[in-house]
């Protein structure tokens, strides 16, 4: 309607051939639109449209256009019971000079529902927002009823359906079955002559779809390669940073002659190098269709490794880092390196969220507990929290609010947790952020995979 309005305004004072051409084109391409009228708000001025327009309808269009606040008005067609009118002022300002009307055939809008909706026990009704019925019946069956507004801002019509259920619907007699078989055979016989033509069309369509699928597959592979490269750089940065810090500490100890402490630093460096190697192996397994090898391990040990890796960084940031772990073993099934990587990502993200946050003493608390057949660990910080607008896209790849961030940490963590039958979620709260990882216990996981 916006385009028609623009054409009407542009041709004002001249012939309206262009407006009529556009209007007829619209009615050809959209059969449900079978009438277009441009009604001047001045009753003395000629009305322009694709067909004749009676005075009463023109008067109603003028009234709707004059009362318009800029939105499209929906009105029942006074001369055609199964039609409704969309009326908009043109131009869409307080200085409007026309009322633009499109007549919509409600029956064509719904289309043919097939044999099911042709039964006497079913009914379909379409209504305007004010409750005016466009399609019969006026009442619907009471046994089963459904209603839903159409998802259109300009045409918020209400579609209602209903059905009565009788014994014949639940237990059809033999005659109904025989009739159905006969009708099916007749239908198939009538379609036999058209099958070859339909197959040819289907083959052409399949060829086009195959070409499109090939292009999409190529784009998907390129995108996956980029995601894998970014993810590898993102995950390797953690052990490499730790190796760099340990090497620098080792150099200082060597200069000080403290050879006893140097051995511990070198052990940590070797551990981080193995960690980097493990991450590379995880990425290699991730890119292959084979199942990732899993084993039963104590989750407390993985979380303890994360605490050892990040406690120095936490002290340098003046962050209180606490791990509350049970005294008894907490056995889960999975890849220890992957689960440790998930915990590392969550704790490190929580610490980075506290940078520059003005408030109470910054702190991160990790709590591990067992619930029935599941194991749960929470990572809680008292930072600014996650903005409401970002929460639905939090685990989407490349979504980040941090300068220099890749936006892959949470996406990769979610995938690693889901691979072992777990779940990672953001727990709603008033302050800070709480990420919860739920994993099946070792016995529950093994029974699930058997």
Wavefront OBJ file of the C-alpha trace (Angstrom):
o trace
v 0.000 0.000 0.000
v 2.941 2.320 0.575
v 4.018 1.929 -3.056
v 0.490 2.535 -4.335
v 0.224 5.615 -2.142
v 3.480 6.961 -3.518
v 2.305 6.387 -7.099
v -1.016 8.105 -6.357
v 0.687 11.159 -4.890
v 3.214 11.322 -7.735
v 0.490 11.290 -10.404
v -1.766 13.779 -8.628
v -3.180 16.369 -11.019
v -2.367 14.209 -14.025
v -3.693 11.032 -15.545
v -3.734 8.057 -13.228
v -2.680 5.482 -15.836
v 0.415 4.520 -13.837
v -1.634 4.002 -10.669
v -4.111 1.781 -12.505
v -1.305 -0.232 -14.132
v 0.282 -0.892 -10.745
v -3.114 -1.729 -9.221
v -3.960 -4.241 -11.975
v -0.519 -5.813 -11.634
v -1.119 -6.314 -7.924
v -4.489 -7.992 -8.540
v -2.881 -10.338 -11.075
v -0.050 -11.397 -8.793
v -2.200 -11.571 -5.666
v -5.585 -13.083 -6.618
v -6.922 -12.540 -3.097
v -6.684 -8.768 -3.766
v -9.454 -8.299 -6.332
v -10.204 -4.584 -6.017
v -8.105 -1.427 -5.636
v -9.702 2.012 -5.190
v -8.240 5.497 -4.760
v -10.985 7.649 -3.228
v -10.520 11.394 -2.960
v -11.475 12.858 0.401
v -13.325 15.498 -1.611
v -16.675 13.879 -2.527
v -16.835 15.993 -5.690
v -13.638 14.471 -7.103
v -13.720 11.368 -9.306
v -12.806 8.008 -7.761
v -10.099 5.962 -9.491
v -10.000 2.172 -9.256
v -9.994 -1.205 -10.910
v -13.779 -1.375 -10.936
v -16.966 0.567 -10.166
v -17.492 1.800 -6.613
v -20.872 2.617 -5.085
v -21.368 5.850 -3.163
v -21.959 4.176 0.222
v -18.686 2.271 0.055
v -16.817 5.387 -1.080
v -18.276 7.320 1.848
v -17.131 4.663 4.286
v -13.611 4.707 2.818
v -13.451 8.494 3.199
v -14.560 8.285 6.812
v -11.936 5.642 7.646
v -9.166 7.625 5.918
v -10.100 10.849 7.708
v -10.140 9.081 11.076
v -6.831 7.303 10.408
v -3.888 7.840 12.755
v -1.437 6.469 10.201
v -2.201 2.784 10.686
v -4.145 0.627 8.242
v -7.848 0.311 9.069
v -9.646 -3.020 8.522
v -13.352 -2.792 7.658
v -15.979 -5.257 6.400
v -16.912 -4.688 2.767
v -20.516 -3.394 2.750
v -21.370 -4.972 -0.624
v -19.379 -8.224 -0.441
v -19.888 -10.243 2.772
v -16.846 -12.488 2.298
v -14.496 -9.549 1.695
v -12.857 -6.983 3.932
v -11.244 -3.643 3.121
v -7.787 -2.351 4.027
v -7.965 1.457 4.128
v -5.012 3.814 4.463
v -4.789 7.566 4.079
v -2.610 8.930 1.249
v -0.258 10.567 1.758
v 0.102 9.151 5.254
v 0.072 12.551 6.980
v -2.497 14.886 8.453
v -2.656 16.549 5.011
v -3.954 13.369 3.381
v -6.005 13.884 0.216
v -7.021 10.311 -0.615
v -8.244 7.141 0.938
v -6.503 4.075 -0.547
v -8.529 0.847 -0.370
v -7.648 -2.778 -1.117
v -10.474 -5.342 -1.112
v -9.365 -8.785 0.123
v -11.216 -12.024 -0.609
v -11.144 -13.801 2.766
v -11.915 -17.157 1.174
v -8.869 -16.972 -1.094
v -6.789 -15.774 1.849
v -7.395 -19.071 3.652
v -7.408 -21.228 0.526
v -8.628 -24.783 0.116
v -8.210 -26.692 3.357
v -8.767 -30.059 1.691
v -11.368 -32.775 2.333
v -10.962 -32.660 6.100
v -12.287 -29.109 6.405
v -15.125 -29.930 4.016
v -16.728 -32.266 6.555
v -19.891 -31.153 8.303
v -18.318 -31.703 11.719
v -15.578 -29.131 11.083
v -15.668 -25.386 10.572
v -13.275 -22.522 9.857
v -13.975 -18.907 10.719
v -12.007 -15.753 9.951
v -12.840 -12.572 11.842
v -11.773 -8.944 11.861
v -10.239 -7.537 15.058
v -13.632 -6.019 15.964
v -15.235 -9.495 15.866
v -16.983 -9.185 12.477
v -17.165 -12.630 10.821
v -15.837 -12.798 7.280
v -16.413 -16.508 6.728
v -19.295 -18.628 7.952
v -20.321 -20.218 10.215
v -21.295 -17.701 12.850
v -20.770 -20.355 15.550
v -18.153 -23.082 15.862
v -18.462 -26.677 17.130
v -17.814 -26.936 20.863
v -15.995 -30.271 21.107
v -12.588 -29.036 19.910
v -11.847 -25.384 19.208
v -8.652 -23.571 18.319
v -8.005 -19.895 17.646
v -4.930 -17.907 16.707
v -4.360 -14.333 15.500
v -2.534 -14.066 12.189
v 1.066 -12.911 12.613
v 0.641 -9.744 10.562
v 0.979 -6.284 12.043
v -1.201 -4.743 9.335
v -3.845 -7.526 9.232
v -4.320 -8.945 12.775
v -7.186 -11.210 11.742
v -8.403 -13.994 14.025
v -8.474 -17.532 12.564
v -10.712 -19.970 14.436
v -11.360 -23.660 13.779
v -13.644 -26.179 15.409
v -14.613 -29.825 15.162
v -17.319 -32.096 16.562
v -16.257 -35.679 17.255
v -18.848 -38.414 16.871
v -18.822 -42.189 16.936
v -18.462 -42.299 13.168
v -15.209 -40.376 13.471
v -13.793 -42.735 16.072
v -15.216 -45.996 14.688
v -15.937 -45.630 10.940
v -18.191 -48.369 9.552
v -17.145 -50.811 6.877
v -19.036 -48.894 4.194
v -16.987 -45.787 4.892
v -13.801 -47.779 4.517
v -14.892 -49.280 1.209
v -15.967 -45.872 -0.083
v -12.629 -44.400 0.915
v -10.774 -47.163 -0.927
v -12.893 -46.639 -4.040
v -12.356 -42.890 -4.007
v -8.632 -43.378 -3.503
v -8.422 -45.705 -6.482
v -10.391 -43.249 -8.625
v -8.147 -40.395 -7.512
v -5.000 -42.370 -8.327
v -6.397 -43.341 -11.711
v -7.145 -39.711 -12.514
v -3.594 -38.692 -11.584
v -1.905 -41.406 -13.613
v -1.838 -39.267 -16.768
v -0.193 -36.371 -14.882
v 2.491 -38.327 -13.056
v 5.075 -38.197 -15.801
v 4.771 -34.452 -16.105
v 5.008 -34.051 -12.349
v 8.116 -36.240 -12.259
v 9.791 -34.105 -14.907
v 9.063 -30.968 -12.935
v 10.301 -32.618 -9.758
v 13.528 -33.620 -11.489
v 14.118 -30.043 -12.638
v 13.442 -28.725 -9.168
v 15.742 -31.330 -7.639
v 18.517 -30.278 -9.995
v 18.139 -26.665 -8.902
v 18.064 -27.681 -5.246
v 21.160 -29.836 -5.682
v 23.065 -26.916 -7.183
v 21.950 -24.672 -4.344
v 22.829 -27.314 -1.758
v 26.303 -27.623 -3.254
v 26.879 -23.884 -2.893
v 25.541 -23.878 0.660
v 27.692 -26.860 1.609
v 30.781 -25.091 0.313
v 29.932 -21.963 2.282
v 29.292 -24.073 5.379
v 32.681 -25.779 5.074
v 34.444 -22.440 4.701
v 32.592 -21.058 7.713
v 33.340 -24.160 9.785
v 37.029 -23.899 8.891
v 37.091 -20.286 10.036
v 35.281 -21.177 13.247
v 37.697 -24.029 13.919
v 40.741 -21.806 13.343
v 39.387 -19.073 15.608
v 38.445 -21.594 18.259
v 41.873 -23.231 18.174
v 43.604 -19.873 18.607
v 41.170 -18.987 21.405
v 41.724 -22.190 23.377
v 45.507 -22.475 22.827
v 45.970 -18.937 24.091
v 45.245 -20.133 27.652
v 48.020 -22.757 28.089
v 50.453 -20.678 26.030
v 49.874 -17.702 28.335
v 50.493 -19.958 31.329
v 53.694 -21.345 29.737
v 54.921 -17.792 29.117
v 54.255 -16.825 32.745
v 56.010 -19.971 34.041
v 59.001 -19.371 31.754
v 59.338 -15.802 33.014
v 59.084 -17.006 36.613
v 61.710 -19.674 35.908
v 64.081 -17.053 34.507
v 63.729 -14.989 37.689
v 64.342 -18.038 39.897
v 67.379 -18.983 37.809
v 68.826 -15.492 38.206
v 68.201 -15.744 41.953
v 69.857 -19.152 42.101
v 66.727 -20.765 43.542
v 67.096 -24.108 41.772
v 64.759 -25.955 44.140
v 61.768 -23.783 43.230
v 62.746 -23.929 39.537
v 61.836 -27.622 39.356
v 58.232 -26.888 40.324
v 58.022 -24.149 37.691
v 59.357 -26.495 35.009
v 56.839 -29.166 36.060
v 54.021 -26.640 35.630
v 55.412 -25.665 32.216
v 55.438 -29.312 31.117
v 51.869 -29.691 32.408
v 50.692 -26.698 30.364
v 52.478 -27.977 27.246
v 50.663 -31.289 27.646
v 47.459 -29.339 28.162
v 48.013 -27.530 24.837
v 48.684 -30.869 23.167
v 45.467 -32.215 24.654
v 43.512 -29.246 23.305
v 44.892 -29.866 19.812
v 43.888 -33.511 20.119
v 40.384 -32.448 21.189
v 40.035 -30.225 18.129
v 41.210 -33.066 15.905
v 38.639 -35.431 17.426
v 35.982 -32.740 17.173
v 36.474 -32.449 13.435
v 36.092 -36.228 12.961
v 32.810 -38.159 13.073
v 34.234 -40.763 15.460
v 32.995 -40.759 19.034
v 35.239 -38.975 21.540
v 36.892 -41.441 23.973
v 35.514 -40.996 27.470
v 36.534 -42.241 30.896
v 35.340 -41.965 34.466
v 37.205 -39.327 36.481
v 36.876 -37.302 39.671
v 35.482 -33.871 38.795
v 37.067 -32.429 41.944
v 40.517 -32.989 40.444
v 39.627 -31.121 37.229
v 38.267 -28.179 39.234
v 41.343 -28.285 41.464
v 43.547 -27.948 38.369
v 41.542 -24.892 37.305
v 41.998 -23.363 40.757
v 45.766 -23.916 40.592
v 45.942 -22.373 37.115
v 43.973 -19.230 37.970
v 44.744 -18.481 41.624
v 47.812 -16.375 40.765
v 45.842 -14.417 38.149
v 43.042 -13.890 40.691
v 45.461 -12.504 43.274
v 46.957 -10.113 40.711
v 43.446 -8.802 39.993
v 42.586 -8.575 43.740
v 39.775 -11.106 43.223
v 38.756 -13.555 45.943
v 38.619 -16.967 44.208
v 36.884 -19.726 46.217
v 36.290 -23.391 45.349
v 33.805 -25.308 47.522
v 34.307 -29.005 46.758
v 32.839 -32.007 48.619
v 35.132 -34.321 50.559
v 33.966 -37.467 48.763
v 34.835 -38.222 45.117
v 32.478 -36.879 42.446
v 32.796 -39.279 39.523
v 31.569 -38.317 36.055
v 32.152 -39.792 32.612
v 33.720 -37.751 29.841
v 36.981 -36.269 28.657
v 38.801 -34.716 31.653
v 40.646 -32.188 29.494
v 37.417 -30.963 27.865
v 35.527 -30.593 31.155
v 38.528 -28.840 32.702
v 38.565 -26.510 29.697
v 34.871 -25.691 30.258
v 35.456 -24.843 33.923
v 38.546 -22.795 33.008
v 36.559 -20.774 30.452
v 33.727 -20.041 32.900
v 35.992 -19.008 35.797
v 38.222 -16.895 33.574
v 35.166 -15.169 32.043
v 33.855 -14.430 35.542
v 37.197 -12.885 36.548
v 37.337 -10.755 33.414
v 33.762 -9.557 34.061
v 34.968 -8.130 37.388
v 37.676 -5.954 35.791
v 36.830 -2.308 36.323
v 33.588 -3.120 38.173
v 32.948 -0.609 40.946
v 31.201 -2.277 43.860
v 31.791 -4.718 46.685
v 34.988 -6.727 46.916
v 35.201 -8.723 43.656
v 34.834 -12.442 44.094
v 34.251 -15.675 42.161
v 32.825 -18.768 43.880
v 32.801 -22.271 42.365
v 30.513 -24.775 44.106
v 30.322 -28.506 43.307
v 27.456 -30.712 44.511
v 25.585 -33.921 43.633
v 21.843 -34.108 42.973
v 20.312 -37.572 42.449
v 21.822 -38.897 39.213
v 23.393 -35.570 38.235
v 26.459 -33.552 39.216
v 26.186 -29.765 39.285
v 28.848 -27.092 39.565
v 28.071 -23.369 39.619
v 30.412 -20.495 38.769
v 29.138 -17.340 40.489
v 30.558 -13.808 40.348
v 29.388 -10.529 41.876
v 30.086 -8.482 38.745
v 27.710 -6.413 36.616
v 25.871 -9.479 35.286
v 24.728 -10.260 31.737
v 22.562 -7.624 29.959
v 19.028 -8.888 29.344
v 19.289 -8.212 25.596
v 22.338 -10.494 25.232
v 21.035 -13.523 27.153
v 19.158 -15.205 24.251
v 22.357 -15.049 22.106
v 24.837 -15.821 24.886
v 25.927 -19.206 23.494
v 25.931 -18.094 19.842
v 29.384 -18.357 18.178
v 31.263 -15.054 17.778
v 28.908 -13.186 20.166
v 31.092 -11.178 22.564
v 30.964 -7.892 24.480
v 34.685 -7.835 25.299
v 37.151 -5.934 23.134
v 39.447 -8.435 21.451
v 37.213 -11.383 22.368
v 36.471 -14.103 19.819
v 32.987 -14.959 21.087
v 33.799 -18.694 20.949
v 34.466 -19.563 24.600
v 30.860 -20.153 25.684
v 29.844 -21.694 22.336
v 32.697 -24.220 22.526
v 31.987 -24.898 26.206
v 28.332 -25.630 25.436
v 29.298 -28.081 22.708
v 31.814 -29.886 24.939
v 29.277 -30.234 27.777
v 26.489 -31.446 25.483
v 28.799 -34.086 23.970
v 28.850 -35.924 27.316
v 25.097 -35.572 27.859
v 25.289 -32.475 30.054
v 23.880 -28.977 29.974
v 25.266 -25.480 30.560
v 22.888 -22.615 31.391
v 22.820 -19.068 32.678
v 20.833 -18.976 35.936
v 18.600 -15.933 36.253
v 19.468 -13.647 39.164
v 19.378 -10.054 40.332
v 23.120 -9.536 40.842
v 26.223 -10.832 39.112
v 26.144 -13.894 36.867
v 25.719 -17.586 37.672
v 26.635 -20.236 35.091
v 25.515 -23.772 35.916
v 26.996 -26.939 34.390
v 25.010 -30.151 34.890
v 26.666 -33.501 34.110
v 25.365 -37.059 34.526
v 27.062 -39.191 37.139
v 29.357 -41.889 35.836
v 26.899 -44.765 36.322
v 23.971 -42.821 34.796
v 26.090 -41.834 31.806
v 27.312 -45.386 31.217
v 23.741 -46.774 31.350
v 22.645 -44.101 28.860
v 25.313 -45.060 26.330
v 24.653 -48.807 26.569
l 1 2 3 4 5 6 7 8 9 10 11 12 13 14 15 16 17 18 19 20 21 22 23 24 25 26 27 28 29 30 31 32 33 34 35 36 37 38 39 40 41 42 43 44 45 46 47 48 49 50 51 52 53 54 55 56 57 58 59 60 61 62 63 64 65 66 67 68 69 70 71 72 73 74 75 76 77 78 79 80 81 82 83 84 85 86 87 88 89 90 91 92 93 94 95 96 97 98 99 100 101 102 103 104 105 106 107 108 109 110 111 112 113 114 115 116 117 118 119 120 121 122 123 124 125 126 127 128 129 130 131 132 133 134 135 136 137 138 139 140 141 142 143 144 145 146 147 148 149 150 151 152 153 154 155 156 157 158 159 160 161 162 163 164 165 166 167 168 169 170 171 172 173 174 175 176 177 178 179 180 181 182 183 184 185 186 187 188 189 190 191 192 193 194 195 196 197 198 199 200 201 202 203 204 205 206 207 208 209 210 211 212 213 214 215 216 217 218 219 220 221 222 223 224 225 226 227 228 229 230 231 232 233 234 235 236 237 238 239 240 241 242 243 244 245 246 247 248 249 250 251 252 253 254 255 256 257 258 259 260 261 262 263 264 265 266 267 268 269 270 271 272 273 274 275 276 277 278 279 280 281 282 283 284 285 286 287 288 289 290 291 292 293 294 295 296 297 298 299 300 301 302 303 304 305 306 307 308 309 310 311 312 313 314 315 316 317 318 319 320 321 322 323 324 325 326 327 328 329 330 331 332 333 334 335 336 337 338 339 340 341 342 343 344 345 346 347 348 349 350 351 352 353 354 355 356 357 358 359 360 361 362 363 364 365 366 367 368 369 370 371 372 373 374 375 376 377 378 379 380 381 382 383 384 385 386 387 388 389 390 391 392 393 394 395 396 397 398 399 400 401 402 403 404 405 406 407 408 409 410 411 412 413 414 415 416 417 418 419 420 421 422 423 424 425 426 427 428 429 430 431 432 433 434 435 436 437 438 439 440 441 442 443 444 445 446 447 448 449 450
